[in-house]
Amino acid sequence: MLPAALPPRGRLWYYRRNPELDLPTRNRESATISPHLTPMHAAGIIFGIAIIVSVLLDAFETVVLPRRVTRQFRLTAWFYRRTWIPWSRIARRIANVSRREAFLGYFGPLSLIFLLAFWALNLVLGYALLQYGAGGHVHLGNEPINFWTMLYMSGETFFTLGLGDVTPTTAPARTLTVLESGMGFAFLAVVIGYLPTIYSAFSNREIEISLLDARAGSPPTAAELLLRFGNCTDQALLDDILRGWERWASEILESHLSYPVLSFFRSQHNNQSWLGALTTMLDSSALVIIGLGGIRIEQAKLTFAAARHSIVDLAQVVNARYNPSDPDRLPAEELLRLRRELATRGIRLREGPEAEQKLADLRKMYEPYAQAIARTLLITIPPWIHIEKRRDNWQAGPWDKAIRKQSTAEHHFYGLDDHF
């Protein structure tokens, strides 16, 4: 029997100091004091440690480590494979191009949010397993302690709710509670710092892609870029453009290796993409390298090297697969049409078996990777030359039809050959 006057610390303290007394079964379950380590509790501790270490390592490699990880299995890579495959299958069923691109555009931002939630839920689960294995908790209302109670306590501790309806009573349990609470604050800091970094890198990427609109068309093509800037008098201007894209290709490599989720972010316009811009630069550099009028090839070689390096590494980032049956992007008739189109502007592309073989060799260095990425991410690669003239994005607007009705010189304003 309990004494008439209990000490200030109360009933539970009295039973701890007097273990020979019989604590009612239900209360004994709800006031566990570091139970004997059963196989189930030991397994909980082992699995909890494994989950927490895996999540922390994966988050470090994804957010902090500025290089590609070549390990066979990664949580983030597994997460994106398991989410992108069903998402892309649904997208393939959408016939309308604009709606399909809009649907695909949601994946990048949503996957980023879901990845952070995936990490958080796994950390909560890991700490719940550790708390379950450690034991030593009191639940208000004398309710029995089980794994689901520990999962609830882990969630409220990680998100720093501080409700206090489940409290730790032993040193190991209290230590785990403090560690998890601190990790919850650290996770919030990661979210606050990670999202702006991602969108800053995305913004820098898209600025350069938008600049390509007036320089190479919409979507951009190598033929259009060289037709607008490829004559001999514009050597300095063309070199300046290629030099800028050499740097952009290197920045793409750095940002997309550090933050692979950027590969899934779509551009603002349906006919633009980071892969299309990168492929256009490779196409243009390859034409200059084989011999294009009197244009020097030094800068084209540097741009080709930087862009080729980027496209090869990024094919591995998105887990693209080589397909030897990919269609030829530049068959003989298209190459002949490209030559004729360039000749109309006084640009002569080098001819002969040696030149054609060199162009074929250069194309083999990057086209299989570009086509593999395009197939994986459902991105359309622009052709070498458009079948017909197209209006650039900057030339289109929602009021154009109404304005043209009032204009007496609309053919001058919307000319395709003379943009200004």
C-alpha positions as CSV (number, residue, x, y, z in Angstrom):
1,M,0.0,0.0,0.0
2,L,1.0,3.5,-0.7
3,P,1.9,5.7,2.3
4,A,-0.7,8.3,3.4
5,A,1.5,11.2,2.4
6,L,3.5,10.7,-0.8
7,P,6.7,12.7,-1.3
8,P,6.4,15.7,-3.6
9,R,7.9,13.8,-6.5
10,G,4.8,11.6,-6.5
11,R,3.6,8.1,-7.2
12,L,6.0,7.1,-10.0
13,W,9.0,8.2,-8.1
14,Y,7.9,6.2,-5.1
15,Y,7.6,3.0,-7.1
16,R,11.0,3.5,-8.7
17,R,12.6,3.8,-5.2
18,N,10.6,0.7,-4.0
19,P,10.8,-1.9,-6.9
20,E,9.5,-4.7,-4.6
21,L,6.0,-3.1,-4.7
22,D,3.6,-4.2,-7.3
23,L,3.0,-1.5,-9.9
24,P,-0.3,-2.2,-11.7
25,T,0.3,-3.8,-15.1
26,R,-1.1,-1.0,-17.1
27,N,0.9,1.6,-15.3
28,R,4.0,-0.4,-15.5
29,E,3.6,-0.4,-19.3
30,S,3.0,3.3,-19.4
31,A,6.0,4.1,-17.3
32,T,8.8,2.0,-18.9
33,I,12.2,2.5,-17.3
34,S,14.7,1.3,-19.8
35,P,13.3,-2.2,-20.4
36,H,15.5,-5.2,-21.0
37,L,16.8,-5.0,-24.6
38,T,14.7,-7.5,-26.5
39,P,15.6,-8.5,-30.1
40,M,12.8,-6.2,-31.3
41,H,14.2,-3.3,-29.4
42,A,17.8,-4.0,-30.6
43,A,16.5,-4.2,-34.2
44,G,14.8,-0.8,-33.7
45,I,18.0,0.8,-32.6
46,I,20.0,-0.7,-35.5
47,F,17.5,0.3,-38.2
48,G,17.0,3.7,-36.6
49,I,20.8,4.4,-36.7
50,A,21.0,3.1,-40.3
51,I,18.1,5.4,-41.5
52,I,19.4,8.5,-39.8
53,V,22.9,8.0,-41.1
54,S,21.7,7.3,-44.6
55,V,19.5,10.4,-44.7
56,L,22.1,12.7,-43.2
57,L,24.8,11.4,-45.7
58,D,22.4,11.8,-48.6
59,A,21.4,15.3,-47.6
60,F,25.0,16.3,-47.2
61,E,25.9,15.0,-50.7
62,T,22.9,16.7,-52.2
63,V,23.0,20.1,-50.5
64,V,26.6,20.6,-49.4
65,L,29.0,18.5,-51.4
66,P,29.8,20.3,-54.7
67,R,30.5,17.3,-56.9
68,R,28.8,14.3,-58.4
69,V,28.6,11.2,-56.2
70,T,29.4,7.9,-58.1
71,R,28.1,5.5,-55.4
72,Q,25.8,2.9,-56.8
73,F,22.9,3.6,-54.5
74,R,21.7,7.0,-53.2
75,L,18.5,7.9,-51.6
76,T,18.0,11.1,-53.7
77,A,18.7,9.2,-57.0
78,W,16.3,6.4,-55.9
79,F,13.7,9.0,-55.0
80,Y,13.9,10.7,-58.4
81,R,13.8,7.5,-60.4
82,R,10.8,6.3,-58.5
83,T,8.9,9.7,-58.9
84,W,10.0,10.7,-62.5
85,I,9.1,7.4,-64.2
86,P,5.4,7.6,-63.4
87,W,5.3,11.3,-63.9
88,S,6.9,11.0,-67.4
89,R,4.5,8.2,-68.3
90,I,1.5,10.3,-67.5
91,A,3.1,13.2,-69.5
92,R,3.5,11.0,-72.6
93,R,-0.3,10.5,-72.6
94,I,-0.9,14.2,-72.9
95,A,-1.3,15.0,-76.6
96,N,-1.3,18.7,-76.4
97,V,2.3,20.0,-76.4
98,S,1.6,23.1,-74.2
99,R,-0.3,21.1,-71.6
100,R,2.4,18.4,-71.6
101,E,5.1,21.0,-71.0
102,A,3.1,22.7,-68.3
103,F,2.6,19.3,-66.6
104,L,6.3,18.5,-66.8
105,G,7.2,21.9,-65.5
106,Y,5.5,21.1,-62.2
107,F,7.8,18.2,-61.5
108,G,11.0,20.1,-60.7
109,P,9.6,22.4,-58.0
110,L,7.3,19.7,-56.6
111,S,10.0,17.1,-56.5
112,L,12.2,19.5,-54.5
113,I,9.4,19.9,-51.9
114,F,8.7,16.2,-51.8
115,L,12.4,15.4,-51.4
116,L,12.7,17.6,-48.4
117,A,9.5,16.0,-46.9
118,F,11.0,12.5,-47.7
119,W,14.2,13.4,-45.7
120,A,12.1,14.8,-42.8
121,L,9.8,11.7,-42.6
122,N,12.8,9.3,-42.7
123,L,14.5,11.2,-39.9
124,V,11.3,11.1,-37.8
125,L,11.1,7.4,-38.4
126,G,14.7,6.8,-37.5
127,Y,14.5,8.7,-34.2
128,A,11.2,6.9,-33.4
129,L,13.0,3.6,-33.8
130,L,15.8,4.8,-31.5
131,Q,13.4,6.0,-28.9
132,Y,11.4,2.8,-29.1
133,G,14.6,0.8,-28.5
134,A,15.9,3.0,-25.7
135,G,12.6,3.0,-23.8
136,G,12.0,5.2,-20.7
137,H,8.9,7.3,-21.5
138,V,5.8,8.4,-19.8
139,H,2.5,8.9,-21.7
140,L,-0.1,11.2,-20.1
141,G,-3.4,9.4,-19.3
142,N,-1.6,6.2,-18.3
143,E,-1.8,5.0,-21.9
144,P,0.5,2.1,-22.9
145,I,3.7,3.0,-24.8
146,N,4.1,1.4,-28.2
147,F,5.9,2.1,-31.4
148,W,3.1,4.4,-32.8
149,T,3.4,6.5,-29.6
150,M,7.1,6.8,-30.2
151,L,6.5,7.8,-33.8
152,Y,4.1,10.5,-32.6
153,M,6.6,11.7,-30.0
154,S,9.4,11.8,-32.6
155,G,7.3,13.9,-35.0
156,E,6.4,16.5,-32.4
157,T,10.0,16.7,-31.3
158,F,11.4,17.0,-34.8
159,F,9.0,19.8,-35.7
160,T,9.5,21.4,-32.2
161,L,5.9,21.3,-31.2
162,G,6.7,20.8,-27.5
163,L,3.3,19.4,-26.5
164,G,4.8,17.3,-23.7
165,D,2.2,14.6,-23.6
166,V,4.9,12.0,-24.1
167,T,8.0,12.7,-22.0
168,P,11.4,10.9,-21.7
169,T,12.4,9.7,-18.3
170,T,15.9,8.2,-18.8
171,A,19.2,9.8,-19.9
172,P,19.4,8.0,-23.3
173,A,15.8,9.0,-24.2
174,R,16.3,12.6,-23.1
175,T,19.6,12.8,-25.1
176,L,17.8,11.5,-28.2
177,T,15.0,14.1,-27.7
178,V,17.5,17.0,-27.5
179,L,19.4,15.7,-30.6
180,E,16.2,15.4,-32.6
181,S,14.9,18.8,-31.6
182,G,18.2,20.4,-32.7
183,M,18.1,18.5,-36.0
184,G,14.6,19.8,-36.6
185,F,16.0,23.4,-36.3
186,A,18.9,22.4,-38.6
187,F,16.5,21.0,-41.2
188,L,14.6,24.2,-41.2
189,A,17.8,26.1,-41.8
190,V,18.7,23.8,-44.7
191,V,15.3,24.5,-46.3
192,I,15.7,28.2,-45.9
193,G,19.1,28.2,-47.5
194,Y,18.6,25.4,-50.1
195,L,15.6,26.8,-51.9
196,P,17.0,30.3,-52.7
197,T,20.2,28.7,-53.9
198,I,18.3,26.4,-56.3
199,Y,16.3,29.3,-57.7
200,S,19.3,31.5,-58.0
201,A,21.1,28.9,-60.1
202,F,17.9,28.4,-62.2
203,S,17.6,32.1,-62.8
204,N,21.2,32.4,-64.0
205,R,20.7,29.5,-66.4
206,E,17.5,31.0,-67.9
207,I,18.9,34.5,-68.4
208,E,21.4,33.1,-70.9
209,I,18.8,30.9,-72.6
210,S,16.6,34.0,-73.1
211,L,19.5,35.9,-74.6
212,L,19.8,33.1,-77.2
213,D,16.3,33.9,-78.5
214,A,17.3,36.9,-80.7
215,R,20.6,35.4,-81.6
216,A,19.6,31.9,-82.8
217,G,15.8,31.8,-83.1
218,S,13.0,30.1,-81.2
219,P,13.9,27.3,-80.8
220,P,17.5,28.0,-81.4
221,T,19.4,26.3,-84.3
222,A,23.0,26.3,-85.5
223,A,22.0,27.5,-88.9
224,E,20.1,30.5,-87.6
225,L,22.9,31.5,-85.3
226,L,25.5,31.4,-88.1
227,L,23.2,33.1,-90.5
228,R,22.7,36.1,-88.1
229,F,26.4,36.4,-87.0
230,G,28.5,34.1,-89.1
231,N,29.9,36.2,-91.8
232,C,33.6,37.2,-91.8
233,T,33.0,40.8,-90.8
234,D,31.3,39.6,-87.6
235,Q,34.2,37.4,-86.4
236,A,34.7,39.4,-83.2
237,L,31.0,39.3,-82.4
238,L,30.7,35.5,-83.1
239,D,33.7,34.8,-80.9
240,D,32.2,36.9,-78.1
241,I,29.0,34.9,-78.3
242,L,30.9,31.6,-78.3
243,R,33.1,32.7,-75.5
244,G,30.0,33.6,-73.4
245,W,28.5,30.2,-74.1
246,E,31.7,28.5,-73.2
247,R,31.4,30.0,-69.7
248,W,27.6,29.2,-69.6
249,A,28.3,25.6,-70.4
250,S,30.8,25.4,-67.5
251,E,28.3,27.0,-65.2
252,I,25.7,24.5,-66.2
253,L,28.1,21.7,-65.5
254,E,28.9,23.1,-62.0
255,S,25.3,23.9,-61.0
256,H,23.7,20.8,-62.3
257,L,26.3,18.5,-60.7
258,S,25.9,20.3,-57.4
259,Y,22.1,20.4,-57.6
260,P,20.8,17.6,-59.9
261,V,17.2,18.7,-59.5
262,L,17.9,21.6,-61.8
263,S,17.9,19.2,-64.7
264,F,14.2,18.7,-64.2
265,F,13.4,22.4,-64.2
266,R,11.8,23.5,-67.5
267,S,12.4,26.8,-69.1
268,Q,9.8,29.6,-69.2
269,H,9.0,29.0,-72.9
270,N,8.0,25.6,-74.4
271,N,10.4,26.0,-77.3
272,Q,13.4,26.7,-75.1
273,S,15.5,24.4,-72.8
274,W,18.9,24.1,-71.3
275,L,19.6,21.0,-73.4
276,G,18.4,22.7,-76.6
277,A,20.7,25.7,-76.0
278,L,23.7,23.4,-75.2
279,T,23.1,21.3,-78.3
280,T,22.8,24.4,-80.5
281,M,26.2,25.6,-79.2
282,L,27.7,22.2,-80.0
283,D,26.2,22.2,-83.5
284,S,27.4,25.7,-84.2
285,S,30.9,25.1,-82.9
286,A,31.1,21.9,-84.9
287,L,30.3,23.8,-88.2
288,V,32.9,26.4,-87.4
289,I,35.5,23.8,-86.6
290,I,35.2,21.9,-89.9
291,G,35.6,25.2,-91.9
292,L,33.1,28.0,-92.3
293,G,34.2,30.7,-94.8
294,G,37.1,32.7,-93.3
295,I,36.0,32.3,-89.7
296,R,38.8,31.3,-87.2
297,I,38.1,28.2,-85.2
298,E,40.1,28.8,-82.0
299,Q,37.2,30.0,-79.9
300,A,34.8,27.4,-81.4
301,K,37.1,24.6,-80.2
302,L,37.1,25.9,-76.7
303,T,33.3,26.2,-76.7
304,F,32.9,22.8,-78.1
305,A,35.1,21.3,-75.4
306,A,33.3,23.0,-72.6
307,A,29.8,22.1,-73.9
308,R,30.8,18.5,-74.7
309,H,32.1,18.0,-71.2
310,S,28.9,19.3,-69.7
311,I,26.6,17.2,-71.9
312,V,28.5,14.0,-71.2
313,D,28.5,14.5,-67.4
314,L,24.9,15.5,-67.2
315,A,23.8,12.4,-69.1
316,Q,25.2,10.5,-66.2
317,V,23.5,12.7,-63.7
318,V,20.0,12.1,-65.2
319,N,20.8,8.4,-65.6
320,A,20.3,8.5,-69.4
321,R,20.8,5.4,-71.5
322,Y,22.5,5.1,-74.8
323,N,20.4,4.0,-77.8
324,P,22.2,3.1,-81.0
325,S,19.0,3.4,-83.0
326,D,18.5,7.1,-82.4
327,P,17.5,8.9,-85.6
328,D,20.1,10.9,-87.5
329,R,19.7,14.6,-86.8
330,L,21.5,15.7,-89.9
331,P,20.9,13.4,-92.9
332,A,22.6,14.1,-96.2
333,E,19.7,16.1,-97.7
334,E,19.5,18.3,-94.6
335,L,23.2,19.0,-94.7
336,L,22.8,19.9,-98.4
337,R,20.0,22.3,-97.5
338,L,22.1,23.8,-94.7
339,R,24.9,24.4,-97.1
340,R,22.6,26.2,-99.5
341,E,21.0,28.3,-96.9
342,L,24.4,29.5,-95.6
343,A,25.5,30.2,-99.1
344,T,22.6,32.6,-99.6
345,R,24.3,34.8,-97.0
346,G,27.8,34.4,-98.5
347,I,28.9,31.8,-95.9
348,R,30.6,28.8,-97.5
349,L,30.7,25.6,-95.5
350,R,33.7,23.5,-96.3
351,E,33.0,20.6,-98.6
352,G,34.5,17.3,-99.5
353,P,34.7,13.8,-97.9
354,E,37.3,14.9,-95.3
355,A,35.1,17.7,-94.1
356,E,32.0,15.5,-94.0
357,Q,33.9,12.8,-92.1
358,K,35.2,15.4,-89.6
359,L,31.7,16.7,-89.0
360,A,30.4,13.2,-88.5
361,D,33.1,12.5,-86.0
362,L,32.4,15.6,-84.0
363,R,28.7,14.8,-84.0
364,K,29.3,11.3,-82.6
365,M,31.1,13.0,-79.6
366,Y,27.9,14.6,-78.3
367,E,24.7,13.8,-80.2
368,P,24.2,10.3,-78.6
369,Y,24.4,12.0,-75.2
370,A,22.1,14.8,-76.1
371,Q,19.5,12.4,-77.6
372,A,19.7,10.2,-74.5
373,I,19.1,13.1,-72.2
374,A,16.2,14.3,-74.4
375,R,14.6,10.9,-74.3
376,T,15.0,10.6,-70.5
377,L,13.7,14.1,-69.7
378,L,11.1,14.4,-72.5
379,I,12.9,17.4,-74.0
380,T,12.8,18.1,-77.8
381,I,16.2,18.8,-79.3
382,P,16.1,21.6,-81.9
383,P,17.1,20.7,-85.5
384,W,20.2,21.9,-87.3
385,I,18.0,24.1,-89.5
386,H,14.3,24.9,-89.5
387,I,12.2,23.6,-92.3
388,E,10.5,27.0,-92.5
389,K,11.0,30.4,-91.1
390,R,9.7,30.9,-87.6
391,R,9.0,34.0,-85.5
392,D,11.2,34.5,-82.5
393,N,9.6,34.6,-79.0
394,W,10.4,38.3,-78.7
395,Q,8.4,39.0,-81.9
396,A,5.2,37.5,-80.5
397,G,2.6,39.1,-78.3
398,P,-1.0,38.7,-77.3
399,W,-2.1,42.0,-78.9
400,D,-0.3,41.5,-82.2
401,K,-3.3,40.7,-84.3
402,A,-5.2,43.7,-83.1
403,I,-2.1,46.0,-83.7
404,R,-1.6,44.6,-87.2
405,K,-5.1,45.5,-88.2
406,Q,-4.3,49.1,-87.5
407,S,-0.8,49.0,-89.0
408,T,-0.1,50.0,-92.6
409,A,3.4,48.6,-92.5
410,E,3.1,45.4,-90.7
411,H,5.4,43.5,-93.1
412,H,8.2,45.9,-92.0
413,F,7.6,45.4,-88.3
414,Y,7.3,41.6,-88.4
415,G,9.9,40.8,-91.0
416,L,11.8,37.6,-90.4
417,D,14.9,38.3,-92.5
418,D,15.6,41.7,-91.1
419,H,14.7,41.6,-87.4
420,F,15.4,45.3,-86.8
